Amino acid sequence: MKMLRTFLSGFALLLLSACATTQTTQQGAVGIERQQFMLVSEQQINQGANQAYDAILKEAQEKKTLNTDPKSLQRIRIIANRLIPQTVVFRKDAPRWNWQVNLIKSDQLNAWCMPGGKIAFYTGIIHKLKLTDDEIAAIMGHEMAHALREHGRERASEAQLTQVGLSALQIFTGIQGPALDLTALAINVTLTLPNSRTHETEADRMGVELAARAGYDPYAAVRVWDKMSKMGNGGTPEILSTHPAHDTRIKDLKKYAQRVEPLYKAALRTKQ
């Protein structure tokens, strides 16, 4: 076992040293400065995202669930149009992305933004949580932040790195079958999940800044997670969850909402 751990550690370090490190975004007022390892190119991930997004929209259109609520669709697009210009604080190129915003009729409490700025909101999250515009902006800003930080590309790179590592492990140690699956699980809970929680925290912090700069109340993010908690979507132990626990998340959101509050007040003065 000691030899196996030594091999995994050494091989992982060798692979990581060969990866390109990058800072995908500027720090902003919330101070995002983590370096990222990328094996997958931005072009590759964006091409895949475009194809996936088109396929999802096509399926929704065939099911007659795409953009069937004109009032809600207009509402989320207006919010997006206020948020998108603020992305320049994190990435100078981002306001020029081919941003798309669509609404899918579904009971799911869900919204997401694919690489390159492909956004989808589900009617369920808007209506079941009775979201205000500030709260929609909080969710949208969070999802946009995932795209700005290229978390999808980073996750794809992690998956690729894991597959390379496991293939080498099988070759060099002869471990196969269930034993190899357990090794994959160990790598997953040790490496992938903590990084995913990091992604969520980064997106939370960047999201409140985007909202504040666009003139939306940054504390709305706290209210969103209060609502989510009351809907019973928590309960998974943080140590085995891809998302931070509700209490941890809300505490952090309050801290960073306070940090960007002056930006919110400045945006309100500009609108007057």
C-alpha positions, 0 to 999 in steps of 0.5 A: 500500500505504501508503494502504491501511494508513493506511485500515485503521488509521484505520477500525479506530480509528474502529470501536473507538472506537465499541465499548463497552469493558467489564471482564467480570470482577473481577481475582481473585488472578491479576490479570486486568484487560484491557479488552474491546471488545464489539459483540455483546450478552450476551443475543445470545450466550447465546441462541445458546449455549443453542440450540447446546448444546441441538442438540449434546445432542440429536444426542448423545442420538440417537446414544446418546452422551450421558451413557452413563458414569454414573460419569464423569458423576457425577464431573465434576458433583461437580467442577463443583459445587465449582468453580461457587461459586468463580466469585463471585470473578470475577463475582458473578452467575456462581454463579446462572447456569444451569450445565449439565454433560454427558458425550459419548462420543467419542475426542476429547481435548476439553472446552468451556464455552459462554457462560452456563455450558454445559459438555461433557466428552468421554470421550476426554480423561478416559480417554486422559489418565487424568485425576485429579480435580485434572486434571479440575478444571484443565481444567474451570476453564479452560473455565469461565474462557472463559465468565466472561470472555465470550471467545465474545462477544468473538470474535463481536464481533471477527468482526463488526468484521472483516466491517464493516471488510472491507465498507467496504474493498471499498466504498472501495478496490474490492478484491474476490475473492482480494485481499480474501481475502488482506486478511482473512487478514492481519487474521486473523493480525494481530488475531484470533490474538494475541487468541485466545492472550490468551484462552487465557492468561487462561483458564489463569490464572483456571482455576488460581485456580478450582481452588485455591479449590475445593481442587484442586491448581493444579499439576495444570494443569501435569501436564495440559499435560505429558500433552497434550504427550506425546500429540503435540498440539503442534508448531504454531508459536506465531506461527501458533497460536491457543494458546500453545506448550506450553513457554510455557503450562507456564511461565506455569501454574507461575508462577500455580499458585505464586501461588494455592497459598496459596488451595489450602492454605487450602481444604484447611484449611477441608475438614479 
